[in-house]
Amino acid sequence: MHCNYEETSALRSGARSFLGVDVGGTGRVLAPTEDRVAVESLLPALTGDFSVATLEELRAAKRGVEAIVAHLREEMNVAVTVTHPADEQAVAAYFDYAHALSVSHRFREVEQEMEALIEVVTGEDPTEEHVAAFHFPD
């Protein structure tokens, strides 16, 4: 799945902020463990386009992206309320959030397409076995 430079940068920055990498390494105490693991697993892949072979891989990456989007939304809300909606920091936070949200939307679309293809090929809703074993070409 294609991601442009701005989207990749926003996700990478959001992931590092979510994990506390850029703020003393303390991390987010309130982040659910599953979300933290998903973001940690996703961080090394935030270098450009995404490549997933199974629906299971896509869902794991999607969980990380969604956690980043939620975090960036929080950061945007804080930036807007602490400064001013037109402040440079608030505007930058909005664009980071918007770029990450766009990627999250594409993940949901690809997930629906993968689920539909599994259903067409197998004649049934995707099972956990299908989700893990059904491979999609790049």
Secondary structure as the mmCIF struct_conf table of DSSP 4:
data_model
#
loop_
_struct_conf.conf_type_id
_struct_conf.id
_struct_conf.beg_label_comp_id
_struct_conf.beg_label_asym_id
_struct_conf.beg_label_seq_id
_struct_conf.end_label_comp_id
_struct_conf.end_label_asym_id
_struct_conf.end_label_seq_id
HELX_RH_AL_P HELX_RH_AL_P1 TYR A 5 LEU A 19
TURN_TY1_P TURN_TY1_P1 GLY A 20 GLY A 25
TURN_TY1_P TURN_TY1_P2 VAL A 29 LEU A 30
BEND BEND1 ALA A 31 ALA A 31
HELX_RH_AL_P HELX_RH_AL_P2 THR A 33 LEU A 42
HELX_RH_3T_P HELX_RH_3T_P1 LEU A 43 ALA A 45
TURN_TY1_P TURN_TY1_P3 LEU A 46 THR A 47
BEND BEND2 GLY A 48 ASP A 49
BEND BEND3 ALA A 53 ALA A 53
STRN STRN1 THR A 54 THR A 54
HELX_RH_AL_P HELX_RH_AL_P3 LEU A 55 VAL A 82
BEND BEND4 THR A 83 THR A 83
TURN_TY1_P TURN_TY1_P4 PRO A 85 ALA A 86
BEND BEND5 ASP A 87 ASP A 87
HELX_RH_AL_P HELX_RH_AL_P4 GLU A 88 THR A 122
BEND BEND6 GLY A 123 GLU A 124
HELX_LH_PP_P HELX_LH_PP_P1 ASP A 125 THR A 127
HELX_RH_AL_P HELX_RH_AL_P5 GLU A 128 ALA A 133
STRN STRN2 HIS A 135 HIS A 135
#
